[in-house]
Amino acid sequence: MSEAILRVFRGDANGGEEKEYKVPVEEGMVVLDALHYIQAEYDGDLAVRWNCKAAKCGSCSTEINGKPQLACKSRMDKFPEGQPIRVYPIKAFPVMKDLVTDVSWNYETNKKIPEFTPATDEEFTMYQDDVERIQEFRKCIECFMCQNVCHILRNHDRKDAFFGPRFMIKIAERVMHPMEKIDRREFLKDEAGVGYCNITKCCTEVCPEDIHITDNGIIPLKERVADKYFDPLSWVLRKIKGK
Amino acid sequence: MENYETHTHDVLIIGAGGAGLRAAIESSAQGASTGLVCKSLLGKAHTVMAEGGMAAALANVDPKDDWKTHFKDTIYGGKMLNNWKMPFNHANEAPERVRELEHWGAVFDRTPKGKINQRAFGGHTWKRLAHVGDRTGLEMIRTLQDKGIHTGIDVYMECTITHLIKDGDKIAGAFGYWRESGKFVLFKAKSIILATGGVGKAYKVTSNSWEYTGDGQSMAYDIGAELIDMEFIQFHPTGMVWPPSIRGVLVTEAVRGEGGLLRNSEGERFMEKYDPERMELSTRDVVARSIYTEVKEGRGTPHGGAYLYISHKGADYIKKKLPSMYHQFMEFADVDITKDPMEVYPTTHYIMGGIRVDGDTCATTIPGLYAAGEVSGGMHGANRLGGNSLSDLLVFGKRSGEAAAAYANSVSTNLNIQAEQVEAYANEILAPFSSTDGENPYSIHQDLQDVMGDYVGVFRNKENLEKGIAEVDKLKDRAKNMKIEGSRMYNPGWHLCRDLKSMLMVSEAIAKCALQREESRGAHSRVDFEGYDDEKWGKVNSSINLQGDSMNVTTTPLPEMPDELKSLFTEGS
């Protein structure tokens, strides 16, 4: 059995430092297993969020060797042997303790999105072809790694102005739902800040569910908003109608 | 003692998986002030891992399906030990609950005619499971979460409840701590719904997440509630086997529902020997025992499992219908299931037993205390059919929410919680911080998991069960003095100390009930008592409650079905 070296951030909102641990590696082991080994054998108080250990719940988002990923999905044998594996909390949200961050902003933001509002009380007739594109968005496991790498949130900290990629596709899933009745374009532009996204596609790259967040979600939303607000013909009509 | 927060609600719901969320939505809709507490972040509860679908006789694919057939399938699957009222309500109401979910935003896979599609599953006569690929649980929890946050519920995330509190014989509140800060919190409530799920973490090889530590069962037991049928643990036939770190992770029954075939190392489709009629789609208890037997008799795969083939369905079909399974095997096991077979072996998955509830209201034996979902007992009898859990959560989540809100409305007296009692609970929870010579909770937990796997597993006998009970007893002693490092802030070692107490309680109940029931029925297989004993054991539930300081294990009569329902079983199926 080989041995791996993990350097794990230990600390809280007031700061902290890396701590080194040696962990035996068995076949197929993932970084989350190594963190559990540390808890059981060295530091029982090492804080890490996790639930399913099967890449289905999106709880264990961390930055491993600088790259945001799910700790339960990061195989130890993918890292170069003999080199330390550095495990840090995701950076766009405040550290609570060790690898656990305060992601409550995401939950507050979600609440601002008006719920799905069906156009009918009758049983839905919808075809597979019509729902497939929103089923893609609904694969989201809310790991918030797209929020973590979004420049608007991570580098510019404009959480006041932009809901972030996770909630762009949440809005997209409602906008593109065949039975949805409300027009969300004004909300998208003024509240959710769809215009802030500059399509660098970093969110799409880190998505563990391979959702094409930018191409299939945000760009079509931008187009819809542009059609309403920036189409010259409708601009003229709005002026005439005084709206 | 130190200061602590207090929150007051009409109805407090503990657990925010499918049952808890559905209960909260209903309670709030009834006008009750509703609080919802969860150990994790919202939307991460174990429901998120459900894969195959939710069973409801919508009759979209097989028009002959109806509630009667679903009811019968559930009772046959439960080997006649169900509390009939629950499958009755479940079969009748599941279709409406599923359609309602669609109006709240769930996007199910469709039939060619644009209706909710349904797939085949073990023990179900017709294609009955509404599904979204193999991630139906995620669809359900996200839909309920998004509905719930707009209904005025107060959500308390990452908060662990450690004790339920009564005033006289009535429920009055709950006490616990915030996981982040470690500070204490008291909830005053006129009624409480437990929706805390199962107990799988008492076993090493399990499909369950860390939250499944039997908190609800144990807290209800502590205040005198009756539990039933704890011996019935469902070992799901198909958990992953290799690599070791992933052992026990679920391989959805939808693989078999979509045409997957089980073979042993000799290439034989061995289900022909065990259930020639239903083959791979036999009930879970039968398939699990069959795989276990094949491996034990030397016809297992290199890593000690059975082969599960789906590659004959073609890569496109597999990626569309079973996308999570495709990725799970590719990423964790380096196996491409569109080309090669999976290796599978039984994994601890679900507990059929739980807190005794009324089949209409979900009321427990404690006034004001309700239970819904996996934490309750009676719905699934001795063996649960796949797909019946998700619809169970919806049907009884709603019913419990309704009943708890109505009960809260009827409580006119002021409920009192004694400060000294709260202080005693706080001291109990803080004890591991002051221990100097206590044990590491992680090692006790590992030992418990070994004991349960070794002595209270798929096949049981008197000798092993007695050993298991003695071992659990020793572990209970060791757990009286545990020691932990660090502060109260987000301290998983400390959290484990309380979880362990719950796991020890449910483990004792499982082993003692298993020893008591001298027959084999559903998921409970006694090698020293093979076959059903309908005369004696087919007529009783196992019953557990706290008497003084010790666990009282006995039997109670099984609720009798009315004649018009009984006739469904004599008309021929």
Interface residues (C-beta under 8 A of the other chain):
Chain A: D12 E26 E27 G28 M29 V30 D33 Q39 A40 E41 D43 G44 D45 L46 A47 V48 R49 W50 N51 C52 K53 A54 A55 K56 C57 G58 S59 K73 R75 M96 K97 D98 V100 V103 S104 Y107 N110 K111 E115 F116 P118 D121 E123 F124 T125 M126 Y127 Q128 V131 I134 Q135 R138 K139 C140 I141 E142 E173 R174 H177
Chain B: S40 L41 L42 G43 K44 A45 H46 V48 M49 R99 E102 H103 W104 G105 V107 D109 R110 P112 K113 G114 K115 V132 G133 R135 L138 E139 R142 D146 K147 I149 H150 M157 E180 S209 W210 E211 W242 P243 P244 S245 I246 V249 L250 S324 H327 Q328 E331 F332 A333 N440 P441 Y442 S443 Q446 I484 E485 G486 S487 M489 Y490 N491 P492 G493 W494 L496
